[in-house]
Structures are given as C-alpha cells and as structure tokens.
Amino acid sequence: NNNNNNNNNKDDENLRALKEIFLEEESQSSISDDPLDLQFLGLQSSLGGASAACKFQFEIASWRETRLFFALHPECRHLDKCEAELPSQTTLSKQVFDSGGADTIDEKNEKIIKHNTYVKRFDEDLRYAHMATIAKMKDKRMILLYQAAPGASTVEKKDSGEEEKESSGGNEGDTTYYEYKLATEGLQDQHIEYTQSKDLEGKQWTPPVKLPIYNDAAVWSPVVHIDNNQVYVFYSESTGCKKAVPCKPPQCPKGEVCEVNSHAEMCHHTPKSLWVPGGDIKYIKSIGDPADNKWTKAVTILSQGEGGGIPKVIANSLIVMKKTGHWVLPYWREQQNAIEDGTCTRKPEFKGSSGPDCRWNKRSKCMTGAQPFSGVLVSENRGKTWQPRGQITQSNTSLIEGSIAELNDGRIIQVFRTRVGCVYKSYSKDEGKSWTEPEPMPVPNPNSKVFLMRLEPNGELLLAFNNMKNQYRSRRGATKCRACRTHLHLAISRDGDGNEWETIARLEDEIGYEAPRIHYPYMVQKDASSVLVAYTRFYLGKRKGLTSLDQGVKVAEIDLKSIV
C-alpha cells in the first residue's frame, strides 16, 4: 500500500510539474485560448502507469494537451508521427473564411493542375453525389461512377388540419422555404450513376445514367475495374439494417460525449430511416459497350452474414499483382449502431419506440458483436472466385477505407483513414494473408478517406488526402471550421516504402463557416505524364448547402512532368 501511495504521489507531482510548464508556455504565447481539460480527455485516469493502451481523444485535443499526453506516456511515442508536418513543393494558400479574403497565388501549383472540371453538379433532382470512382477504358476514354440520391424531403402537418405537404426543412411549419435538403447518405433510393468522358482529358462528359442494379436497399461506394475492355463495377448493398439512435438522447454537459445507457431504447434514425453503410459486397459486368447500359446480374463475393454477421464495405481501387496476375480488392468490416429494418420505429410523438426488443445492448441481426477489421479480397482467377484475407486492427483507432498499391519488391502497402489525426499503414508480403502491425505515417488525416496509387513506369507512390488534422486542433488554425474536410492535396513518395512524403499539389483549399467537404479522392493514371483525380465537394452548412451550385463531382488533371 505504501508503494502504491508513493507511486500515486509521484504521478501527481509529475502532473503538476507538467501542467506548470504548459501553463507557463500559454502565458508567454498566443498559441491558443483553449484551456487544458485533462480530466475530460481521460489523462488523469491513466496516470497510474499500468495503462499501455495509448487511448486518448486525439480528435478533439489541442496541441498542448497532445504534447502533455506524450510526456506522460512515452510508450505511446510512436503516435507522435501524427504531429509531423509534410515538406511541400508548393506554397500552401492561407485559410479563407467567408469574409471575402482571397487565396495567395501559387504559379507552380497552377501549372501542375491542367484543369478542374465538374462532371455532375447538384440540381433539383439530385442533392447527393459521392464516392466517385474512375478508370481508363481500352479506347483511353474514362468511365466514372458515383453513388447518388435525391433530396431527403420531410413531411410536415399543418396545425389547421390541412393535408400533409412535402417539405425539406426550414422553420417549423414552413413548407416552401427550401426547395430541397442537404446531401444525405443512406436513403432508400440511393443508387449508382455512371458517365463516360467525351475526350481523352476528362473535360467533357456524357449525361449520367443510372446503373440498372435491382436492389432492395441502398447501394454504396462503387469501385470500377477494366479487364479486357469489360467493365466490372464492385459495390456493397445494405442488407436489412438501418441506422439507430437513442429514442431519448442522453443529457450531456456541453462539449462532452456521454455513453448511451445499456438499457436505453433505440429508434430508427429520423426524420428518414437511413440504411447503414455496407452489407453484401457484389459486382456486375458490362455486356458490350457500357454506353448501351447492359449489365450482367449481380454476383455476391462476400455477404454480410459471413464472419459473424457484420456489414462489409469497399471504397478504393482493385490492383492486379504484376507477378501472379491476382486481383486484390481492399475491404473492411464496420459495425455502426443499427437495428433491423421495420422494427423500433418512433411513435408519432417521438417519445419512445414501438418495438418489443429495442434495447441498446440487445444482440440482434444488426448488432452481432462481430469484430470490425480491415483486409483484402483476393481472386486468383480474374474475378470468378474470391477469398477474404487478413484481419488488420489497431487498439486506439478504427482503420477503414483502406487503399492499396504494389511496391517494387512485390509487397503490398495499405493505408487507412483513422480517428487519431494521421494516416496509418501496414504491409503484406504474401498477397494479404498476413500484415505487419499498423503504424502511423507523418501524413495528416481528419478522419477522411485517402487514395493511394502506384505510378508507372518507375513505381513512385502518389497519395491524395486532406492535408489537415481534425478541425478542433487549434494549432492547425481550423477552429472556425467545424466538420470541415478541406485542403485536398497530393503527396509523392520516392523511397520505395512509402516512408517519406512530400506535398506536390493543391486541388482545393476552401475553408469556412459553411463546413465545406472537399474530399473522397480517387485517382487513375491517364499516361506517363498525367493523372486524373475524381472527388466530391459539398457544404454541410444550410446557407450554401441548400443553394450553392458549386457542389457535386469533379475531375482534375495533374501534370506529372515537373514532378516525376
């Protein structure tokens, strides 16, 4: 007992000393006005020395709080790579808010970006377009697909007893203020559309066409692959499970995150019942010219029911191994709070659920307790049969939306979106059967998808990513941009392993109170001198999100001659 007391006293003394250091730093500089909130971040509960899990709320911690965490936990020093700054060939533009400022001009960056073109803008019929995928066909034109949905209208009833009218938001009782609603994912009629370029540069595109998938639920995240001029479209389809929230949200002090009571009732997400991402992974193939819009029946390659019953999701490109010709497709298993479709619906007064088994801890078809992890699907016979390989996990963060590339020595590198402020990576030397322990990279990540590709003919690695930490990190100057995903940049690695990276181009840097989402990149190499980058942009804020025409799917062409 005396030893335990001495250790606790020593920890208290260390904590007080470190707090004094940081408080002194705060008084002598203007780094941030954010106070040190150690208890909220979980630091005090882990000062006994026994915890080595490296769990910490990086996503909302300030820079000084993060430094304090590493001072107290040297065993977690590997995560310090998340604080590294990438070297850059291009001047980063200043962050611009809605005050009318303008970006600094970077002539070198302007020369690297040959064009930046809208493929599809939001309009009255389509208020959601996301998760773009792009590939080069045999005639060197491009085909591009994305998941899409119309506006998520709500139904409001007049107090006077008039008939119900369609509405999209606005003030209570106002059924005409907004013509349509913000971008929403998971709607029942979420589908996949595709278009083909009219030229070799990706500047002009055919009108989008709906992919004829005969689905019963939302379809997600298309991944396109070309094999002998036949177009394969991989995607995932929701299977019976919709998003769930507490019928009565827990009451939390402002700024804190509360756990849901294990006996709380669950309800479908409102006002619309939304499907959870993923489910069964499937593919269809083109019959003849894709312009004819004729496709084979869907083939399931991995079902939600396999491996314990958990949704499976894809997001990034398939690669073909140079030596074996095997196809390798990254995927992950993700369990969101979900309940079975048609159960636990809200009562009209929105005060409870109508299902008998709607408890938060109730094991069900949609909450099986199966382990989430990332891996790859491998086909050794060009898509006829598939085998899941690998179980990549990390204790302090989720690893999702993996993107892969083959290195010059035949290994596969996979990089991941995370919740701790930087990209993670893992390697496989046996085509995905086993993977190295995931490790952080010195590449920022605001919990957003990245895309990795190998450049031919020399094997450099090109990465498209959001070059920012989470918006709460005051050191990054983004505190006025809650929920932003911006600074969409490209970086290159020439060391053969993906260890050292340098920023080479900026696609868009807009930042503002309307929460711009400039994100979810996907790339294809057009030829030895250029790459096309497809991505989506929209606003989460209502003012621009409901009215701006500057939203949709875009394609930018990057000149590689001055880079590689």
ZIGI-V426787 format. One record per residue. N is the residue number from 1. RES is the residue in one letter. D_FIRST is the distance of its C-alpha to the first C-alpha in Angstrom with 1 decimal. Layout:
BEGIN
[[N	RES	D_FIRST] [N	RES	D_FIRST]]
END
This chain:
BEGIN
[[1	N	0.0] [2	N	3.8] [3	N	5.4] [4	N	5.1] [5	N	6.2] [6	N	8.6] [7	N	9.9] [8	N	10.5] [9	N	12.2] [10	K	14.2] [11	D	15.3] [12	D	16.4] [13	E	18.3] [14	N	19.9] [15	L	21.0] [16	R	22.5] [17	A	24.3] [18	L	25.7] [19	K	26.8] [20	E	28.6] [21	I	30.4] [22	F	31.6] [23	L	32.6] [24	E	34.5] [25	E	36.2] [26	E	37.1] [27	S	38.7] [28	Q	40.8] [29	S	42.1] [30	S	43.5] [31	I	41.8] [32	S	40.8] [33	D	40.4] [34	D	37.6] [35	P	34.4] [36	L	31.0] [37	D	29.6] [38	L	26.1] [39	Q	24.7] [40	F	27.9] [41	L	27.9] [42	G	24.4] [43	L	22.9] [44	Q	20.0] [45	S	18.8] [46	S	18.7] [47	L	17.0] [48	G	13.8] [49	G	15.7] [50	A	15.7] [51	S	19.1] [52	A	22.2] [53	A	24.7] [54	C	26.3] [55	K	27.1] [56	F	28.3] [57	Q	31.3] [58	F	33.5] [59	E	36.6] [60	I	36.1] [61	A	33.9] [62	S	35.7] [63	W	36.0] [64	R	33.5] [65	E	30.9] [66	T	31.5] [67	R	31.2] [68	L	27.8] [69	F	26.7] [70	F	27.8] [71	A	26.2] [72	L	22.8] [73	H	23.5] [74	P	25.6] [75	E	25.4] [76	C	27.8] [77	R	30.2] [78	H	32.9] [79	L	33.4] [80	D	34.5] [81	K	37.9] [82	C	38.3] [83	E	38.7] [84	A	41.6] [85	E	45.1] [86	L	48.0] [87	P	50.9] [88	S	54.2] [89	Q	57.9] [90	T	58.7] [91	T	58.0] [92	L	55.7] [93	S	57.5] [94	K	55.9] [95	Q	54.4] [96	V	57.0] [97	F	56.4] [98	D	59.2] [99	S	60.4] [100	G	63.3] [101	G	61.9] [102	A	63.1] [103	D	61.5] [104	T	62.2] [105	I	64.8] [106	D	63.9] [107	E	67.1] [108	K	65.5] [109	N	63.5] [110	E	66.7] [111	K	68.4] [112	I	65.7] [113	I	65.9] [114	K	69.5] [115	H	69.4] [116	N	67.1] [117	T	68.7] [118	Y	68.0] [119	V	68.6] [120	K	68.0] [121	R	67.4] [122	F	66.1] [123	D	69.0] [124	E	69.9] [125	D	69.6] [126	L	66.5] [127	R	63.4] [128	Y	60.9] [129	A	61.3] [130	H	58.3] [131	M	57.0] [132	A	60.1] [133	T	60.9] [134	I	63.8] [135	A	65.7] [136	K	69.0] [137	M	71.7] [138	K	74.4] [139	D	76.8] [140	K	74.2] [141	R	73.9] [142	M	70.5] [143	I	69.2] [144	L	66.4] [145	L	64.6] [146	Y	62.0] [147	Q	60.6] [148	A	62.4] [149	A	62.6] [150	P	64.6] [151	G	63.3] [152	A	60.9] [153	S	63.0] [154	T	61.8] [155	V	63.9] [156	E	64.2] [157	K	66.2] [158	K	68.3] [159	D	67.8] [160	S	71.6] [161	G	71.5] [162	E	73.1] [163	E	72.6] [164	E	69.4] [165	K	69.7] [166	E	67.9] [167	S	65.6] [168	S	63.2] [169	G	61.1] [170	G	61.7] [171	N	61.5] [172	E	61.5] [173	G	65.0] [174	D	66.2] [175	T	67.7] [176	T	69.6] [177	Y	67.5] [178	Y	66.1] [179	E	68.2] [180	Y	65.2] [181	K	61.5] [182	L	58.9] [183	A	58.2] [184	T	56.3] [185	E	55.1] [186	G	55.0] [187	L	58.2] [188	Q	60.3] [189	D	63.1] [190	Q	61.1] [191	H	63.2] [192	I	64.0] [193	E	66.8] [194	Y	68.4] [195	T	70.8] [196	Q	72.6] [197	S	73.5] [198	K	77.2] [199	D	76.9] [200	L	75.0] [201	E	73.0] [202	G	71.4] [203	K	73.0] [204	Q	75.0] [205	W	73.9] [206	T	75.5] [207	P	74.8] [208	P	71.6] [209	V	72.1] [210	K	69.8] [211	L	68.7] [212	P	70.1] [213	I	66.9] [214	Y	67.2] [215	N	63.8] [216	D	62.4] [217	A	59.5] [218	A	58.4] [219	V	58.8] [220	W	56.6] [221	S	56.3] [222	P	59.5] [223	V	59.4] [224	V	62.9] [225	H	64.0] [226	I	67.5] [227	D	68.8] [228	N	72.5] [229	N	73.3] [230	Q	71.7] [231	V	69.1] [232	Y	65.9] [233	V	63.8] [234	F	60.3] [235	Y	58.4] [236	S	56.0] [237	E	57.0] [238	S	54.8] [239	T	54.7] [240	G	54.1] [241	C	51.0] [242	K	51.0] [243	K	48.4] [244	A	46.3] [245	V	44.7] [246	P	43.1] [247	C	45.9] [248	K	44.0] [249	P	42.0] [250	P	38.5] [251	Q	38.3] [252	C	36.2] [253	P	35.7] [254	K	38.1] [255	G	37.0] [256	E	34.2] [257	V	34.3] [258	C	33.5] [259	E	32.9] [260	V	35.6] [261	N	34.8] [262	S	34.9] [263	H	37.6] [264	A	39.7] [265	E	43.3] [266	M	44.7] [267	C	48.2] [268	H	50.3] [269	H	50.2] [270	T	52.8] [271	P	55.5] [272	K	56.4] [273	S	54.9] [274	L	53.7] [275	W	53.2] [276	V	50.0] [277	P	50.6] [278	G	51.5] [279	G	52.3] [280	D	54.8] [281	I	55.7] [282	K	59.5] [283	Y	62.5] [284	I	66.2] [285	K	68.9] [286	S	71.9] [287	I	75.4] [288	G	77.8] [289	D	77.5] [290	P	74.5] [291	A	76.9] [292	D	78.4] [293	N	75.0] [294	K	75.3] [295	W	72.2] [296	T	71.2] [297	K	69.1] [298	A	65.4] [299	V	63.5] [300	T	59.8] [301	I	57.8] [302	L	54.3] [303	S	53.8] [304	Q	51.0] [305	G	50.8] [306	E	50.0] [307	G	46.4] [308	G	44.9] [309	G	46.9] [310	I	45.9] [311	P	48.3] [312	K	49.4] [313	V	50.5] [314	I	52.4] [315	A	53.1] [316	N	54.3] [317	S	57.0] [318	L	57.7] [319	I	58.4] [320	V	60.8] [321	M	59.5] [322	K	62.1] [323	K	62.1] [324	T	61.9] [325	G	63.2] [326	H	60.3] [327	W	59.4] [328	V	55.7] [329	L	54.7] [330	P	51.1] [331	Y	49.6] [332	W	46.3] [333	R	44.9] [334	E	43.8] [335	Q	42.5] [336	Q	43.0] [337	N	42.6] [338	A	45.8] [339	I	47.7] [340	E	50.9] [341	D	54.1] [342	G	55.8] [343	T	52.8] [344	C	50.6] [345	T	53.2] [346	R	52.9] [347	K	54.9] [348	P	57.6] [349	E	55.6] [350	F	52.6] [351	K	50.2] [352	G	49.2] [353	S	50.0] [354	S	52.8] [355	G	51.1] [356	P	49.5] [357	D	46.6] [358	C	45.5] [359	R	41.8] [360	W	39.6] [361	N	37.7] [362	K	40.9] [363	R	41.6] [364	S	45.2] [365	K	47.8] [366	C	46.6] [367	M	42.8] [368	T	42.3] [369	G	38.9] [370	A	40.5] [371	Q	38.7] [372	P	40.2] [373	F	41.0] [374	S	43.8] [375	G	46.3] [376	V	50.0] [377	L	53.0] [378	V	55.4] [379	S	59.0] [380	E	60.8] [381	N	64.2] [382	R	64.7] [383	G	63.2] [384	K	64.4] [385	T	61.1] [386	W	57.5] [387	Q	54.1] [388	P	50.7] [389	R	48.5] [390	G	45.0] [391	Q	41.8] [392	I	40.4] [393	T	37.2] [394	Q	34.5] [395	S	31.1] [396	N	31.2] [397	T	34.9] [398	S	37.9] [399	L	40.6] [400	I	44.0] [401	E	47.7] [402	G	47.6] [403	S	50.6] [404	I	51.7] [405	A	54.0] [406	E	55.2] [407	L	54.6] [408	N	57.2] [409	D	55.5] [410	G	55.5] [411	R	51.9] [412	I	51.0] [413	I	48.8] [414	Q	47.5] [415	V	46.1] [416	F	44.4] [417	R	43.9] [418	T	40.3] [419	R	38.2] [420	V	36.3] [421	G	39.2] [422	C	40.8] [423	V	42.7] [424	Y	41.1] [425	K	43.0] [426	S	43.0] [427	Y	45.6] [428	S	47.3] [429	K	49.6] [430	D	50.8] [431	E	52.3] [432	G	49.1] [433	K	47.9] [434	S	44.8] [435	W	43.2] [436	T	40.9] [437	E	37.5] [438	P	38.4] [439	E	37.9] [440	P	38.6] [441	M	41.9] [442	P	42.7] [443	V	44.9] [444	P	44.0] [445	N	44.0] [446	P	43.9] [447	N	43.2] [448	S	46.9] [449	K	49.0] [450	V	50.1] [451	F	52.9] [452	L	53.2] [453	M	56.4] [454	R	58.0] [455	L	61.0] [456	E	64.0] [457	P	65.5] [458	N	62.8] [459	G	59.5] [460	E	57.9] [461	L	55.3] [462	L	55.9] [463	L	53.3] [464	A	54.0] [465	F	51.0] [466	N	50.0] [467	N	49.1] [468	M	46.5] [469	K	42.9] [470	N	42.0] [471	Q	43.9] [472	Y	40.9] [473	R	40.1] [474	S	41.5] [475	R	41.9] [476	R	44.5] [477	G	46.7] [478	A	46.9] [479	T	45.1] [480	K	48.5] [481	C	49.0] [482	R	46.7] [483	A	47.2] [484	C	49.5] [485	R	50.1] [486	T	52.4] [487	H	53.0] [488	L	54.4] [489	H	54.8] [490	L	55.6] [491	A	53.9] [492	I	55.0] [493	S	53.3] [494	R	55.5] [495	D	53.0] [496	G	53.4] [497	D	49.8] [498	G	49.1] [499	N	46.6] [500	E	48.6] [501	W	50.2] [502	E	52.7] [503	T	53.9] [504	I	57.7] [505	A	58.9] [506	R	58.2] [507	L	59.7] [508	E	58.7] [509	D	56.4] [510	E	57.1] [511	I	54.3] [512	G	54.6] [513	Y	53.6] [514	E	55.3] [515	A	52.7] [516	P	54.9] [517	R	53.9] [518	I	55.5] [519	H	53.8] [520	Y	53.9] [521	P	56.0] [522	Y	57.9] [523	M	60.0] [524	V	63.0] [525	Q	64.8] [526	K	68.5] [527	D	69.7] [528	A	68.7] [529	S	69.0] [530	S	67.4] [531	V	64.7] [532	L	64.7] [533	V	61.6] [534	A	61.6] [535	Y	59.1] [536	T	58.9] [537	R	58.6] [538	F	58.4] [539	Y	56.9] [540	L	54.3] [541	G	55.5] [542	K	58.3] [543	R	60.8] [544	K	61.3] [545	G	60.0] [546	L	62.7] [547	T	65.5] [548	S	65.1] [549	L	67.3] [550	D	65.1] [551	Q	63.0] [552	G	63.3] [553	V	63.3] [554	K	64.2] [555	V	65.1] [556	A	65.1] [557	E	66.7] [558	I	65.0] [559	D	67.1] [560	L	65.5] [561	K	68.2] [562	S	66.5] [563	I	63.0] [564	V	63.4]]
END
